Amino acid sequence: MSIAKILEVGRLWSAALVLSTLLAAAAIRWPQPLPIMPAVVAALVLGPPLLLALVVLVRWRLPEADQGGE
């Protein structure tokens, strides 16, 4: 793996760790459960996969015709 990829994975992992820490701190501060709102639940469940799919579609490039492949 190249250094750039390692740094990119490290940044993503760090962001996930910070988000996890913030969520844990919020759970300590507000121990009562939040009311369930269907629109917010749908956004939280469907948002990340759709965002990931968008990132993949934007960054995905097919190889040039002269680079082999099948």
Protein Blocks (a to p, Z undefined) as FASTA:
>chain_A
ZZklmmmmmmmmmmmmmmmmmmmmmmmmmmcccdddfklmmmmmmmmmmmmmmmmmmmpc
cddfkngpZZ
